[in-house]
Amino acid sequence: MITIYGIPNCDSVKRTRAWFDGQGLAYQFHDFKKSGLPESDLQRWLAELGWEKLLNRAGTTWRRLDDAAKAAVFDAGSAAIVMRAQSSVIKRPVVAWADGSLSIGFSPELFALRARL
């Protein structure tokens, strides 16, 4: 089963879900706001994708953090603290594919390749 992680009002998540729906692909949606951020998933994402890729420094949540909070993020452990406290700072969507691999962000080209596996 494919799982899409994110928040429902995120434009990238909306585009991702619409793409999957348009392709007739089954998936489950995990809403960070309603269901929380599973610690085991966060640790896996950090290990496999890297904290730099997972942390959305271009987003509103990051920009709203004070300078001290931003400066305190310098490795996976410090990034995880911010991600646990503010799950919206995670780049979205995170897609867990049926084969166990992960991807971040909306990419119809990547999704088309992954969906064929």
C-alpha positions as a printed Julia matrix, in Angstrom:
117×3 Matrix{Float64}:
  0.0    0.0     0.0
  1.16   3.51   -0.82
  0.96   6.09    1.96
  0.95   9.82    1.33
  1.99  11.86    4.38
  1.2   15.55    4.71
 -1.5   18.05    5.51
 -4.66  18.32    3.44
 -4.49  22.06    2.72
 -0.94  21.89    1.27
 -0.95  22.58   -2.48
  1.68  19.91   -3.18
 -0.33  17.34   -1.23
 -3.5   18.32   -3.09
 -1.73  17.91   -6.45
 -0.28  14.57   -5.36
 -3.62  13.2    -4.22
 -5.29  14.44   -7.41
 -2.59  12.74   -9.5
 -3.05   9.44   -7.68
 -6.83   9.7    -7.95
 -6.55  10.51  -11.66
 -4.4    7.43  -12.21
 -6.8    5.24  -10.24
 -4.04   4.31   -7.78
 -4.99   3.23   -4.28
 -3.28   4.99   -1.39
 -3.85   5.9     2.19
 -3.45   9.47    3.41
 -1.79  10.21    6.74
 -2.66  13.7     7.97
  0.06  15.08   10.26
 -2.4   17.48   11.87
 -5.01  14.86   12.81
 -2.95  11.7    13.24
  0.35  13.14   14.41
  3.84  12.36   13.24
  4.83   8.76   13.97
  8.29   8.75   15.58
  9.36   5.59   13.74
  8.43   7.16   10.4
 10.28  10.39   11.22
 13.44   8.49   12.18
 13.28   6.43    8.98
 12.78   9.53    6.83
 15.7   11.29    8.47
 17.92   8.24    7.98
 16.93   7.55    4.37
 16.2   11.0     2.98
 18.37  13.22    5.16
 17.31  16.1     7.36
 18.39  18.75    4.84
 16.03  17.37    2.21
 13.19  16.77    4.66
 13.27  20.23    6.26
 11.23  22.75    4.28
 13.14  26.0     4.73
 11.09  27.69    2.01
  7.77  27.22    3.78
  5.74  29.56    5.96
  6.25  27.53    9.13
 10.05  27.78    8.86
  9.92  31.49    8.02
  7.78  32.13   11.11
 10.32  30.55   13.45
 12.49  33.0    15.32
 16.14  33.3    14.35
 17.32  31.42   17.45
 15.12  28.41   16.61
 16.38  28.4    13.03
 20.0   28.67   14.13
 19.52  25.74   16.51
 18.86  23.38   13.55
 22.22  22.01   12.46
 21.86  18.21   12.28
 19.3   15.39   12.16
 18.67  15.47   15.91
 18.02  19.19   16.09
 15.9   19.07   12.92
 13.82  16.24   14.42
 13.05  18.39   17.47
 11.63  21.12   15.25
  9.77  18.6    13.07
  8.13  17.0    16.11
  7.06  20.39   17.45
  6.01  21.8    14.05
  5.18  19.0    11.61
  4.32  21.6     8.95
  8.06  22.28    8.62
  8.43  18.89    6.89
  8.61  19.12    3.11
  5.48  17.59    1.63
  4.31  15.2     0.62
  6.38  12.32    1.83
  5.31   9.25   -0.14
  6.01   5.76    1.18
  5.8    3.48   -1.83
  4.57  -0.1    -1.79
  8.12  -1.38   -2.29
  9.27   0.43    0.87
 11.07   3.31   -0.84
 10.4    6.99   -0.1
 10.05  10.2    -2.08
  9.46  13.84   -1.18
  7.47  16.42   -3.09
  5.12  16.37   -6.04
  6.62  14.89   -9.21
  4.3   13.38  -11.84
  7.31  12.01  -13.69
  8.69  10.24  -10.64
  5.23   9.05   -9.62
  4.65   7.56  -13.07
  7.93   5.66  -12.84
  7.29   4.52   -9.27
  3.7    3.46   -9.96
  4.91   1.01  -12.63
  7.07  -0.93  -10.15
